[in-house]
Each structure stands twice: as C-alpha cells, then as structure tokens.
Amino acid sequence: MATDDDKPDDAAARDEEERRKRALALSQEIAQRWEPSRLSKLVVGGAGAGEKLDLATQSEMEKRLGHCLLLLLQAEMAQPAAGVSRQRRK
C-alpha cells in the first residue's frame, strides 16, 4: 500500500527521467547540427578570397589564435608522458 510519503519520491524520479530524456534529445540534436563534415562545408563556403584583413580584425584573429595555441600547449604539457618519444617527420 502506497503512502503519501512515496508520492514525492515517485514525482522526483519521473522528473529526473524526463530531464534525462530531454538532455539526450538535446545532445543528439546538437551532435547532428554540428556534425564535422557539415561544419567543414560551412567553413569552406564562407572562406575569404584571399583579401587582406583590416588591422583590427587581423589583430583580433591573431589574439584568438595565440590564446588557442596557448591552451593546447598547456593541455599537452599537463598530460603525463606516454613513454613513447615523438619523432619529427621527414
């Protein structure tokens, strides 16, 4: 026999299950929308024709690129060595 105390737990469990279903649906939608092959087509389609950037845009892009490279280097340095030495490609 169910008591009044069981009802909030059942509602919470249903709410949690519904939240998980919505989160999964959203994750799948995002993955489909931002699929790498689709993104590469957008990037290629929107690429410039080689014209020179104005100084403000060039400076902003260099700043962003530098920040991204810094983050990549920090992430690589934080990873423990795998024991395999990296060789330069010839």
N, CA, C and O atoms as a CHARMM CRD file, in Angstrom:
* protein
*
  360
    1    1 MET  N      0.84600  -1.16600   0.00000 PROA 1      0.00000
    2    1 MET  CA     0.00000   0.00000   0.00000 PROA 1      0.00000
    3    1 MET  C      0.89800   1.23800   0.00000 PROA 1      0.00000
    4    1 MET  O      1.79300   1.36200   0.83500 PROA 1      0.00000
    5    2 ALA  N      0.65900   2.13000  -0.91900 PROA 2      0.00000
    6    2 ALA  CA     1.46500   3.34500  -1.05000 PROA 2      0.00000
    7    2 ALA  C      0.99800   4.38800  -0.05500 PROA 2      0.00000
    8    2 ALA  O     -0.19600   4.54600   0.19900 PROA 2      0.00000
    9    3 THR  N      1.95000   5.08200   0.48900 PROA 3      0.00000
   10    3 THR  CA     1.62400   6.14900   1.43700 PROA 3      0.00000
   11    3 THR  C      1.87200   7.48600   0.76400 PROA 3      0.00000
   12    3 THR  O      2.40900   7.56000  -0.34100 PROA 3      0.00000
   13    4 ASP  N      1.47000   8.53600   1.45400 PROA 4      0.00000
   14    4 ASP  CA     1.68600   9.88700   0.92600 PROA 4      0.00000
   15    4 ASP  C      3.17300  10.21600   0.83200 PROA 4      0.00000
   16    4 ASP  O      3.57500  11.05900   0.03000 PROA 4      0.00000
   17    5 ASP  N      3.99300   9.54900   1.65700 PROA 5      0.00000
   18    5 ASP  CA     5.43000   9.80300   1.64200 PROA 5      0.00000
   19    5 ASP  C      6.07200   9.31400   0.35000 PROA 5      0.00000
   20    5 ASP  O      7.09200   9.86800  -0.06200 PROA 5      0.00000
   21    6 ASP  N      5.51500   8.29400  -0.30800 PROA 6      0.00000
   22    6 ASP  CA     6.08300   7.73700  -1.53300 PROA 6      0.00000
   23    6 ASP  C      5.84000   8.63300  -2.74300 PROA 6      0.00000
   24    6 ASP  O      6.62600   8.57900  -3.68900 PROA 6      0.00000
   25    7 LYS  N      4.82300   9.43000  -2.75900 PROA 7      0.00000
   26    7 LYS  CA     4.45600  10.23900  -3.91900 PROA 7      0.00000
   27    7 LYS  C      5.53100  11.24800  -4.31800 PROA 7      0.00000
   28    7 LYS  O      5.83500  11.33700  -5.50700 PROA 7      0.00000
   29    8 PRO  N      6.12100  12.00800  -3.40800 PROA 8      0.00000
   30    8 PRO  CA     7.16800  12.94500  -3.83200 PROA 8      0.00000
   31    8 PRO  C      8.37200  12.24200  -4.45400 PROA 8      0.00000
   32    8 PRO  O      8.97500  12.76300  -5.39200 PROA 8      0.00000
   33    9 ASP  N      8.73000  11.05500  -3.93400 PROA 9      0.00000
   34    9 ASP  CA     9.85400  10.31400  -4.49400 PROA 9      0.00000
   35    9 ASP  C      9.54100   9.85800  -5.91700 PROA 9      0.00000
   36    9 ASP  O     10.40700   9.91100  -6.79000 PROA 9      0.00000
   37   10 ASP  N      8.31500   9.41400  -6.15300 PROA 10     0.00000
   38   10 ASP  CA     7.91000   8.98200  -7.48900 PROA 10     0.00000
   39   10 ASP  C      7.92500  10.16800  -8.45200 PROA 10     0.00000
   40   10 ASP  O      8.37500  10.03800  -9.59100 PROA 10     0.00000
   41   11 ALA  N      7.44100  11.30700  -8.00600 PROA 11     0.00000
   42   11 ALA  CA     7.42900  12.50100  -8.84900 PROA 11     0.00000
   43   11 ALA  C      8.85000  12.95200  -9.16000 PROA 11     0.00000
   44   11 ALA  O      9.14800  13.35600 -10.28400 PROA 11     0.00000
   45   12 ALA  N      9.71300  12.88100  -8.17400 PROA 12     0.00000
   46   12 ALA  CA    11.10700  13.27200  -8.37800 PROA 12     0.00000
   47   12 ALA  C     11.78800  12.32200  -9.35700 PROA 12     0.00000
   48   12 ALA  O     12.57600  12.75200 -10.20000 PROA 12     0.00000
   49   13 ALA  N     11.48600  11.03900  -9.24600 PROA 13     0.00000
   50   13 ALA  CA    12.07400  10.05800 -10.16100 PROA 13     0.00000
   51   13 ALA  C     11.57500  10.29000 -11.58500 PROA 13     0.00000
   52   13 ALA  O     12.34800  10.20700 -12.53900 PROA 13     0.00000
   53   14 ARG  N     10.28000  10.58100 -11.72600 PROA 14     0.00000
   54   14 ARG  CA     9.72800  10.86500 -13.06200 PROA 14     0.00000
   55   14 ARG  C     10.32800  12.13400 -13.63300 PROA 14     0.00000
   56   14 ARG  O     10.64400  12.18700 -14.82200 PROA 14     0.00000
   57   15 ASP  N     10.49400  13.16100 -12.80400 PROA 15     0.00000
   58   15 ASP  CA    11.10100  14.41700 -13.24800 PROA 15     0.00000
   59   15 ASP  C     12.54100  14.19600 -13.70500 PROA 15     0.00000
   60   15 ASP  O     12.97000  14.73200 -14.72700 PROA 15     0.00000
   61   16 GLU  N     13.27600  13.40300 -12.93600 PROA 16     0.00000
   62   16 GLU  CA    14.66900  13.11600 -13.28800 PROA 16     0.00000
   63   16 GLU  C     14.74800  12.33100 -14.59900 PROA 16     0.00000
   64   16 GLU  O     15.60100  12.61300 -15.44100 PROA 16     0.00000
   65   17 GLU  N     13.87500  11.36200 -14.77100 PROA 17     0.00000
   66   17 GLU  CA    13.85000  10.57700 -16.01600 PROA 17     0.00000
   67   17 GLU  C     13.49000  11.46700 -17.20600 PROA 17     0.00000
   68   17 GLU  O     14.08300  11.34300 -18.27800 PROA 17     0.00000
   69   18 GLU  N     12.53700  12.34900 -17.02200 PROA 18     0.00000
   70   18 GLU  CA    12.14300  13.27000 -18.08800 PROA 18     0.00000
   71   18 GLU  C     13.29000  14.22400 -18.42000 PROA 18     0.00000
   72   18 GLU  O     13.51900  14.52600 -19.59100 PROA 18     0.00000
   73   19 ARG  N     14.00300  14.69600 -17.41500 PROA 19     0.00000
   74   19 ARG  CA    15.15400  15.57500 -17.64000 PROA 19     0.00000
   75   19 ARG  C     16.24000  14.85100 -18.43000 PROA 19     0.00000
   76   19 ARG  O     16.85100  15.43000 -19.32800 PROA 19     0.00000
   77   20 ARG  N     16.47600  13.59000 -18.09500 PROA 20     0.00000
   78   20 ARG  CA    17.48200  12.80200 -18.82400 PROA 20     0.00000
   79   20 ARG  C     17.08400  12.60000 -20.28000 PROA 20     0.00000
   80   20 ARG  O     17.92800  12.67300 -21.17300 PROA 20     0.00000
   81   21 LYS  N     15.80400  12.34700 -20.52000 PROA 21     0.00000
   82   21 LYS  CA    15.33200  12.16300 -21.89900 PROA 21     0.00000
   83   21 LYS  C     15.50400  13.45000 -22.70300 PROA 21     0.00000
   84   21 LYS  O     15.93300  13.40800 -23.85600 PROA 21     0.00000
   85   22 ARG  N     15.17100  14.59600 -22.09800 PROA 22     0.00000
   86   22 ARG  CA    15.33100  15.88500 -22.79400 PROA 22     0.00000
   87   22 ARG  C     16.80000  16.18300 -23.05200 PROA 22     0.00000
   88   22 ARG  O     17.15600  16.69400 -24.11400 PROA 22     0.00000
   89   23 ALA  N     17.65300  15.86500 -22.08400 PROA 23     0.00000
   90   23 ALA  CA    19.08500  16.10500 -22.24500 PROA 23     0.00000
   91   23 ALA  C     19.65200  15.24000 -23.36800 PROA 23     0.00000
   92   23 ALA  O     20.48000  15.70800 -24.15000 PROA 23     0.00000
   93   24 LEU  N     19.21700  13.98800 -23.45500 PROA 24     0.00000
   94   24 LEU  CA    19.67200  13.10600 -24.52600 PROA 24     0.00000
   95   24 LEU  C     19.20800  13.62300 -25.88100 PROA 24     0.00000
   96   24 LEU  O     19.98400  13.64700 -26.83600 PROA 24     0.00000
   97   25 ALA  N     17.94900  14.03600 -25.96800 PROA 25     0.00000
   98   25 ALA  CA    17.42300  14.56800 -27.22700 PROA 25     0.00000
   99   25 ALA  C     18.18400  15.82400 -27.63800 PROA 25     0.00000
  100   25 ALA  O     18.49400  16.00100 -28.81600 PROA 25     0.00000
  101   26 LEU  N     18.48600  16.69000 -26.68600 PROA 26     0.00000
  102   26 LEU  CA    19.23300  17.90900 -26.98600 PROA 26     0.00000
  103   26 LEU  C     20.65700  17.57900 -27.43800 PROA 26     0.00000
  104   26 LEU  O     21.16100  18.18000 -28.38700 PROA 26     0.00000
  105   27 SER  N     21.30000  16.63700 -26.76800 PROA 27     0.00000
  106   27 SER  CA    22.65100  16.23200 -27.15400 PROA 27     0.00000
  107   27 SER  C     22.67800  15.68500 -28.57400 PROA 27     0.00000
  108   27 SER  O     23.58400  15.99500 -29.34700 PROA 27     0.00000
  109   28 GLN  N     21.68400  14.87200 -28.91500 PROA 28     0.00000
  110   28 GLN  CA    21.62000  14.31400 -30.26700 PROA 28     0.00000
  111   28 GLN  C     21.37500  15.40600 -31.30000 PROA 28     0.00000
  112   28 GLN  O     21.95000  15.37400 -32.38800 PROA 28     0.00000
  113   29 GLU  N     20.52700  16.37000 -30.96800 PROA 29     0.00000
  114   29 GLU  CA    20.25600  17.47300 -31.88500 PROA 29     0.00000
  115   29 GLU  C     21.51900  18.30500 -32.11500 PROA 29     0.00000
  116   29 GLU  O     21.82000  18.68400 -33.24700 PROA 29     0.00000
  117   30 ILE  N     22.24400  18.58200 -31.05300 PROA 30     0.00000
  118   30 ILE  CA    23.48600  19.35600 -31.17100 PROA 30     0.00000
  119   30 ILE  C     24.51300  18.59300 -31.99800 PROA 30     0.00000
  120   30 ILE  O     25.16800  19.17100 -32.86500 PROA 30     0.00000
  121   31 ALA  N     24.65500  17.29700 -31.73400 PROA 31     0.00000
  122   31 ALA  CA    25.61400  16.48700 -32.48300 PROA 31     0.00000
  123   31 ALA  C     25.27500  16.46600 -33.96700 PROA 31     0.00000
  124   31 ALA  O     26.17200  16.52200 -34.80900 PROA 31     0.00000
  125   32 GLN  N     24.00500  16.38700 -34.29100 PROA 32     0.00000
  126   32 GLN  CA    23.59100  16.37300 -35.69500 PROA 32     0.00000
  127   32 GLN  C     23.81700  17.74400 -36.32600 PROA 32     0.00000
  128   32 GLN  O     24.29900  17.83400 -37.45400 PROA 32     0.00000
  129   33 ARG  N     23.47600  18.79600 -35.61600 PROA 33     0.00000
  130   33 ARG  CA    23.60200  20.14100 -36.15600 PROA 33     0.00000
  131   33 ARG  C     25.05800  20.50600 -36.38700 PROA 33     0.00000
  132   33 ARG  O     25.37700  21.16500 -37.37600 PROA 33     0.00000
  133   34 TRP  N     25.94400  20.09200 -35.49800 PROA 34     0.00000
  134   34 TRP  CA    27.35200  20.48000 -35.58100 PROA 34     0.00000
  135   34 TRP  C     28.23300  19.33000 -36.05100 PROA 34     0.00000
  136   34 TRP  O     29.37500  19.20600 -35.60600 PROA 34     0.00000
  137   35 GLU  N     27.72400  18.49900 -36.93200 PROA 35     0.00000
  138   35 GLU  CA    28.48900  17.38800 -37.48700 PROA 35     0.00000
  139   35 GLU  C     29.72300  17.93700 -38.21900 PROA 35     0.00000
  140   35 GLU  O     29.60500  18.91100 -38.96300 PROA 35     0.00000
  141   36 PRO  N     30.90000  17.33400 -38.02300 PROA 36     0.00000
  142   36 PRO  CA    32.13500  17.86900 -38.61100 PROA 36     0.00000
  143   36 PRO  C     32.09100  18.06600 -40.12700 PROA 36     0.00000
  144   36 PRO  O     32.58000  19.08400 -40.61600 PROA 36     0.00000
  145   37 SER  N     31.52700  17.13600 -40.87800 PROA 37     0.00000
  146   37 SER  CA    31.50500  17.30600 -42.34000 PROA 37     0.00000
  147   37 SER  C     30.63400  18.49700 -42.73700 PROA 37     0.00000
  148   37 SER  O     30.94300  19.21200 -43.69000 PROA 37     0.00000
  149   38 ARG  N     29.55700  18.70100 -42.00900 PROA 38     0.00000
  150   38 ARG  CA    28.68700  19.84900 -42.29000 PROA 38     0.00000
  151   38 ARG  C     29.40000  21.15800 -41.94200 PROA 38     0.00000
  152   38 ARG  O     29.31300  22.13900 -42.68000 PROA 38     0.00000
  153   39 LEU  N     30.09200  21.15900 -40.82900 PROA 39     0.00000
  154   39 LEU  CA    30.83300  22.35200 -40.42600 PROA 39     0.00000
  155   39 LEU  C     31.93200  22.69600 -41.42900 PROA 39     0.00000
  156   39 LEU  O     32.13800  23.86400 -41.75600 PROA 39     0.00000
  157   40 SER  N     32.63800  21.67000 -41.91400 PROA 40     0.00000
  158   40 SER  CA    33.71400  21.95400 -42.86100 PROA 40     0.00000
  159   40 SER  C     33.16500  22.55000 -44.14900 PROA 40     0.00000
  160   40 SER  O     33.81400  23.40000 -44.76000 PROA 40     0.00000
  161   41 LYS  N     31.98800  22.12400 -44.57000 PROA 41     0.00000
  162   41 LYS  CA    31.36400  22.70800 -45.75900 PROA 41     0.00000
  163   41 LYS  C     31.02800  24.17700 -45.51300 PROA 41     0.00000
  164   41 LYS  O     31.20600  25.01500 -46.39700 PROA 41     0.00000
  165   42 LEU  N     30.54300  24.48400 -44.31500 PROA 42     0.00000
  166   42 LEU  CA    30.23000  25.87200 -43.97900 PROA 42     0.00000
  167   42 LEU  C     31.48900  26.73100 -43.97000 PROA 42     0.00000
  168   42 LEU  O     31.48500  27.86000 -44.46100 PROA 42     0.00000
  169   43 VAL  N     32.56200  26.18900 -43.41000 PROA 43     0.00000
  170   43 VAL  CA    33.81000  26.95200 -43.33700 PROA 43     0.00000
  171   43 VAL  C     34.36500  27.19600 -44.73100 PROA 43     0.00000
  172   43 VAL  O     34.76800  28.31200 -45.05900 PROA 43     0.00000
  173   44 VAL  N     34.38500  26.15700 -45.54600 PROA 44     0.00000
  174   44 VAL  CA    34.90500  26.29500 -46.90400 PROA 44     0.00000
  175   44 VAL  C     34.03500  27.25300 -47.70500 PROA 44     0.00000
  176   44 VAL  O     34.55000  28.08100 -48.45700 PROA 44     0.00000
  177   45 GLY  N     32.73200  27.14600 -47.55100 PROA 45     0.00000
  178   45 GLY  CA    31.82200  28.02000 -48.27600 PROA 45     0.00000
  179   45 GLY  C     31.95900  29.47500 -47.86400 PROA 45     0.00000
  180   45 GLY  O     31.75200  30.37300 -48.67900 PROA 45     0.00000
  181   46 GLY  N     32.30500  29.71400 -46.61200 PROA 46     0.00000
  182   46 GLY  CA    32.41300  31.07800 -46.12100 PROA 46     0.00000
  183   46 GLY  C     33.83500  31.61700 -46.12400 PROA 46     0.00000
  184   46 GLY  O     34.09000  32.71400 -45.62700 PROA 46     0.00000
  185   47 ALA  N     34.75800  30.84800 -46.68200 PROA 47     0.00000
  186   47 ALA  CA    36.16000  31.27800 -46.69200 PROA 47     0.00000
  187   47 ALA  C     36.34300  32.49300 -47.58600 PROA 47     0.00000
  188   47 ALA  O     35.64700  32.65700 -48.58900 PROA 47     0.00000
  189   48 GLY  N     37.27700  33.32800 -47.21200 PROA 48     0.00000
  190   48 GLY  CA    37.55600  34.53400 -47.99000 PROA 48     0.00000
  191   48 GLY  C     38.29200  34.20900 -49.28400 PROA 48     0.00000
  192   48 GLY  O     38.74100  33.08400 -49.50300 PROA 48     0.00000
  193   49 ALA  N     38.40100  35.21000 -50.12000 PROA 49     0.00000
  194   49 ALA  CA    39.06800  35.02700 -51.41500 PROA 49     0.00000
  195   49 ALA  C     40.51400  35.48800 -51.34000 PROA 49     0.00000
  196   49 ALA  O     41.09800  35.83400 -52.36700 PROA 49     0.00000
  197   50 GLY  N     41.10000  35.50300 -50.17000 PROA 50     0.00000
  198   50 GLY  CA    42.48300  35.87300 -50.00800 PROA 50     0.00000
  199   50 GLY  C     42.70600  37.36000 -49.84000 PROA 50     0.00000
  200   50 GLY  O     43.84400  37.82800 -49.89500 PROA 50     0.00000
  201   51 GLU  N     41.62900  38.11200 -49.63400 PROA 51     0.00000
  202   51 GLU  CA    41.81300  39.55200 -49.45500 PROA 51     0.00000
  203   51 GLU  C     42.41800  39.84100 -48.08600 PROA 51     0.00000
  204   51 GLU  O     42.23500  39.06900 -47.14400 PROA 51     0.00000
  205   52 LYS  N     43.11300  40.91400 -47.98300 PROA 52     0.00000
  206   52 LYS  CA    43.78100  41.30800 -46.75100 PROA 52     0.00000
  207   52 LYS  C     42.75500  41.78600 -45.71500 PROA 52     0.00000
  208   52 LYS  O     41.78200  42.46300 -46.04700 PROA 52     0.00000
  209   53 LEU  N     42.99700  41.41700 -44.46400 PROA 53     0.00000
  210   53 LEU  CA    42.12600  41.85100 -43.37500 PROA 53     0.00000
  211   53 LEU  C     42.52400  43.25200 -42.92100 PROA 53     0.00000
  212   53 LEU  O     43.67900  43.66000 -43.04000 PROA 53     0.00000
  213   54 ASP  N     41.53700  43.97300 -42.39900 PROA 54     0.00000
  214   54 ASP  CA    41.88800  45.25900 -41.78700 PROA 54     0.00000
  215   54 ASP  C     42.66500  44.97500 -40.50200 PROA 54     0.00000
  216   54 ASP  O     42.59000  43.86800 -39.96900 PROA 54     0.00000
  217   55 LEU  N     43.39900  45.94500 -40.00900 PROA 55     0.00000
  218   55 LEU  CA    44.30100  45.73400 -38.87600 PROA 55     0.00000
  219   55 LEU  C     43.57600  45.28200 -37.61000 PROA 55     0.00000
  220   55 LEU  O     44.08200  44.43100 -36.87900 PROA 55     0.00000
  221   56 ALA  N     42.41000  45.83700 -37.34800 PROA 56     0.00000
  222   56 ALA  CA    41.66600  45.46000 -36.13000 PROA 56     0.00000
  223   56 ALA  C     41.25500  43.99200 -36.19100 PROA 56     0.00000
  224   56 ALA  O     41.40700  43.27100 -35.20500 PROA 56     0.00000
  225   57 THR  N     40.73800  43.53700 -37.33200 PROA 57     0.00000
  226   57 THR  CA    40.31600  42.14100 -37.47400 PROA 57     0.00000
  227   57 THR  C     41.52500  41.22200 -37.41400 PROA 57     0.00000
  228   57 THR  O     41.48000  40.18000 -36.76200 PROA 57     0.00000
  229   58 GLN  N     42.61400  41.60000 -38.09400 PROA 58     0.00000
  230   58 GLN  CA    43.82400  40.79100 -38.07600 PROA 58     0.00000
  231   58 GLN  C     44.35000  40.64200 -36.65100 PROA 58     0.00000
  232   58 GLN  O     44.73800  39.54800 -36.24100 PROA 58     0.00000
  233   59 SER  N     44.36300  41.72800 -35.90700 PROA 59     0.00000
  234   59 SER  CA    44.84300  41.70200 -34.52800 PROA 59     0.00000
  235   59 SER  C     43.96800  40.79600 -33.66100 PROA 59     0.00000
  236   59 SER  O     44.47900  40.02000 -32.85300 PROA 59     0.00000
  237   60 GLU  N     42.65800  40.89600 -33.83000 PROA 60     0.00000
  238   60 GLU  CA    41.73200  40.06900 -33.05100 PROA 60     0.00000
  239   60 GLU  C     41.92300  38.58500 -33.36700 PROA 60     0.00000
  240   60 GLU  O     41.92500  37.75400 -32.45900 PROA 60     0.00000
  241   61 MET  N     42.08200  38.25100 -34.64100 PROA 61     0.00000
  242   61 MET  CA    42.26400  36.85300 -35.03200 PROA 61     0.00000
  243   61 MET  C     43.59600  36.30700 -34.50400 PROA 61     0.00000
  244   61 MET  O     43.66000  35.16600 -34.04600 PROA 61     0.00000
  245   62 GLU  N     44.64400  37.10800 -34.56500 PROA 62     0.00000
  246   62 GLU  CA    45.93600  36.68100 -34.03900 PROA 62     0.00000
  247   62 GLU  C     45.86300  36.46600 -32.53000 PROA 62     0.00000
  248   62 GLU  O     46.46500  35.53300 -31.99800 PROA 62     0.00000
  249   63 LYS  N     45.12700  37.33100 -31.84800 PROA 63     0.00000
  250   63 LYS  CA    44.96200  37.19500 -30.40500 PROA 63     0.00000
  251   63 LYS  C     44.21900  35.88900 -30.08300 PROA 63     0.00000
  252   63 LYS  O     44.61000  35.15600 -29.17400 PROA 63     0.00000
  253   64 ARG  N     43.16100  35.60900 -30.82500 PROA 64     0.00000
  254   64 ARG  CA    42.39800  34.38000 -30.59100 PROA 64     0.00000
  255   64 ARG  C     43.23100  33.14700 -30.89300 PROA 64     0.00000
  256   64 ARG  O     43.22900  32.18400 -30.12500 PROA 64     0.00000
  257   65 LEU  N     43.93800  33.17700 -32.00300 PROA 65     0.00000
  258   65 LEU  CA    44.75600  32.03300 -32.38400 PROA 65     0.00000
  259   65 LEU  C     45.84200  31.79300 -31.34100 PROA 65     0.00000
  260   65 LEU  O     46.09600  30.65300 -30.95400 PROA 65     0.00000
  261   66 GLY  N     46.47900  32.86000 -30.89200 PROA 66     0.00000
  262   66 GLY  CA    47.50300  32.73200 -29.85700 PROA 66     0.00000
  263   66 GLY  C     46.94500  32.13900 -28.58000 PROA 66     0.00000
  264   66 GLY  O     47.59800  31.30600 -27.95200 PROA 66     0.00000
  265   67 HSD  N     45.75500  32.54900 -28.18500 PROA 67     0.00000
  266   67 HSD  CA    45.12700  32.02700 -26.97900 PROA 67     0.00000
  267   67 HSD  C     44.82900  30.53600 -27.14000 PROA 67     0.00000
  268   67 HSD  O     45.05900  29.75500 -26.21700 PROA 67     0.00000
  269   68 CYS  N     44.31900  30.13900 -28.31000 PROA 68     0.00000
  270   68 CYS  CA    44.01700  28.73200 -28.56800 PROA 68     0.00000
  271   68 CYS  C     45.28000  27.88800 -28.53000 PROA 68     0.00000
  272   68 CYS  O     45.29200  26.80200 -27.95000 PROA 68     0.00000
  273   69 LEU  N     46.34500  28.38800 -29.15200 PROA 69     0.00000
  274   69 LEU  CA    47.60600  27.65000 -29.14200 PROA 69     0.00000
  275   69 LEU  C     48.14900  27.51600 -27.72900 PROA 69     0.00000
  276   69 LEU  O     48.66900  26.46200 -27.36400 PROA 69     0.00000
  277   70 LEU  N     48.03500  28.55800 -26.93900 PROA 70     0.00000
  278   70 LEU  CA    48.48800  28.51300 -25.55800 PROA 70     0.00000
  279   70 LEU  C     47.71800  27.44600 -24.77600 PROA 70     0.00000
  280   70 LEU  O     48.31500  26.68500 -24.01500 PROA 70     0.00000
  281   71 LEU  N     46.41300  27.39100 -24.95800 PROA 71     0.00000
  282   71 LEU  CA    45.60400  26.38000 -24.26700 PROA 71     0.00000
  283   71 LEU  C     45.98800  24.97400 -24.69200 PROA 71     0.00000
  284   71 LEU  O     46.06100  24.07100 -23.85900 PROA 71     0.00000
  285   72 LEU  N     46.23600  24.78000 -25.99100 PROA 72     0.00000
  286   72 LEU  CA    46.65100  23.46300 -26.48000 PROA 72     0.00000
  287   72 LEU  C     47.99200  23.05000 -25.88500 PROA 72     0.00000
  288   72 LEU  O     48.16300  21.90100 -25.47700 PROA 72     0.00000
  289   73 LEU  N     48.92700  23.96700 -25.83400 PROA 73     0.00000
  290   73 LEU  CA    50.23300  23.65500 -25.26100 PROA 73     0.00000
  291   73 LEU  C     50.12200  23.33000 -23.77500 PROA 73     0.00000
  292   73 LEU  O     50.77000  22.40200 -23.29100 PROA 73     0.00000
  293   74 GLN  N     49.31400  24.08000 -23.06000 PROA 74     0.00000
  294   74 GLN  CA    49.13300  23.82000 -21.63600 PROA 74     0.00000
  295   74 GLN  C     48.50400  22.44400 -21.42000 PROA 74     0.00000
  296   74 GLN  O     48.90000  21.71500 -20.51100 PROA 74     0.00000
  297   75 ALA  N     47.53000  22.09100 -22.25200 PROA 75     0.00000
  298   75 ALA  CA    46.87000  20.79200 -22.11800 PROA 75     0.00000
  299   75 ALA  C     47.85400  19.66100 -22.40900 PROA 75     0.00000
  300   75 ALA  O     47.85200  18.63600 -21.72700 PROA 75     0.00000
  301   76 GLU  N     48.69000  19.85300 -23.42400 PROA 76     0.00000
  302   76 GLU  CA    49.64800  18.80900 -23.77400 PROA 76     0.00000
  303   76 GLU  C     50.69900  18.65800 -22.68200 PROA 76     0.00000
  304   76 GLU  O     51.11800  17.54300 -22.36800 PROA 76     0.00000
  305   77 MET  N     51.12100  19.76600 -22.10800 PROA 77     0.00000
  306   77 MET  CA    52.12600  19.70800 -21.05000 PROA 77     0.00000
  307   77 MET  C     51.55100  19.07900 -19.78100 PROA 77     0.00000
  308   77 MET  O     52.29100  18.47800 -19.00200 PROA 77     0.00000
  309   78 ALA  N     50.27600  19.20700 -19.57100 PROA 78     0.00000
  310   78 ALA  CA    49.64800  18.67400 -18.36600 PROA 78     0.00000
  311   78 ALA  C     49.47500  17.16000 -18.44600 PROA 78     0.00000
  312   78 ALA  O     49.34700  16.50000 -17.41500 PROA 78     0.00000
  313   79 GLN  N     49.46900  16.60000 -19.65700 PROA 79     0.00000
  314   79 GLN  CA    49.29900  15.16000 -19.81600 PROA 79     0.00000
  315   79 GLN  C     50.59600  14.46000 -19.45100 PROA 79     0.00000
  316   79 GLN  O     51.67900  14.93200 -19.79400 PROA 79     0.00000
  317   80 PRO  N     50.48700  13.32200 -18.74700 PROA 80     0.00000
  318   80 PRO  CA    51.70900  12.58500 -18.39900 PROA 80     0.00000
  319   80 PRO  C     52.34500  12.00000 -19.65400 PROA 80     0.00000
  320   80 PRO  O     51.65300  11.67000 -20.61800 PROA 80     0.00000
  321   81 ALA  N     53.65100  11.87600 -19.63000 PROA 81     0.00000
  322   81 ALA  CA    54.36400  11.32200 -20.78200 PROA 81     0.00000
  323   81 ALA  C     53.93600   9.88700 -21.00600 PROA 81     0.00000
  324   81 ALA  O     53.79000   9.11400 -20.05900 PROA 81     0.00000
  325   82 ALA  N     53.73700   9.53900 -22.26400 PROA 82     0.00000
  326   82 ALA  CA    53.26800   8.19900 -22.60300 PROA 82     0.00000
  327   82 ALA  C     54.41100   7.20200 -22.69200 PROA 82     0.00000
  328   82 ALA  O     54.16900   6.00800 -22.86600 PROA 82     0.00000
  329   83 GLY  N     55.65800   7.66700 -22.57500 PROA 83     0.00000
  330   83 GLY  CA    56.78000   6.75500 -22.64700 PROA 83     0.00000
  331   83 GLY  C     57.25000   6.51600 -24.07300 PROA 83     0.00000
  332   83 GLY  O     58.21900   5.79300 -24.30200 PROA 83     0.00000
  333   84 VAL  N     56.56600   7.12100 -25.02300 PROA 84     0.00000
  334   84 VAL  CA    56.94200   6.97000 -26.41900 PROA 84     0.00000
  335   84 VAL  C     57.47000   8.31100 -26.89100 PROA 84     0.00000
  336   84 VAL  O     56.78500   9.32900 -26.78700 PROA 84     0.00000
  337   85 SER  N     58.69300   8.31000 -27.41100 PROA 85     0.00000
  338   85 SER  CA    59.24800   9.57200 -27.88200 PROA 85     0.00000
  339   85 SER  C     58.65400   9.91000 -29.23700 PROA 85     0.00000
  340   85 SER  O     58.41100   9.03600 -30.07000 PROA 85     0.00000
  341   86 ARG  N     58.42800  11.19100 -29.43500 PROA 86     0.00000
  342   86 ARG  CA    57.88000  11.64400 -30.70100 PROA 86     0.00000
  343   86 ARG  C     59.03800  11.95500 -31.63900 PROA 86     0.00000
  344   86 ARG  O     60.00700  12.60900 -31.25400 PROA 86     0.00000
  345   87 GLN  N     58.92600  11.48400 -32.85800 PROA 87     0.00000
  346   87 GLN  CA    59.96600  11.74700 -33.84600 PROA 87     0.00000
  347   87 GLN  C     59.43700  12.72500 -34.86200 PROA 87     0.00000
  348   87 GLN  O     58.25000  12.72700 -35.18700 PROA 87     0.00000
  349   88 ARG  N     60.33600  13.56300 -35.36600 PROA 88     0.00000
  350   88 ARG  CA    59.94700  14.50400 -36.40700 PROA 88     0.00000
  351   88 ARG  C     59.73400  13.76700 -37.70800 PROA 88     0.00000
  352   88 ARG  O     60.44800  12.81900 -38.03500 PROA 88     0.00000
  353   89 ARG  N     58.74400  14.21800 -38.43900 PROA 89     0.00000
  354   89 ARG  CA    58.50700  13.65100 -39.76500 PROA 89     0.00000
  355   89 ARG  C     59.51700  14.23700 -40.73400 PROA 89     0.00000
  356   89 ARG  O     59.85300  15.41900 -40.65800 PROA 89     0.00000
  357   90 LYS  N     59.98800  13.41900 -41.62500 PROA 90     0.00000
  358   90 LYS  CA    60.96100  13.87700 -42.61000 PROA 90     0.00000
  359   90 LYS  C     60.28200  14.31000 -43.87900 PROA 90     0.00000
  360   90 LYS  O     60.94900  14.72800 -44.82500 PROA 90     0.00000
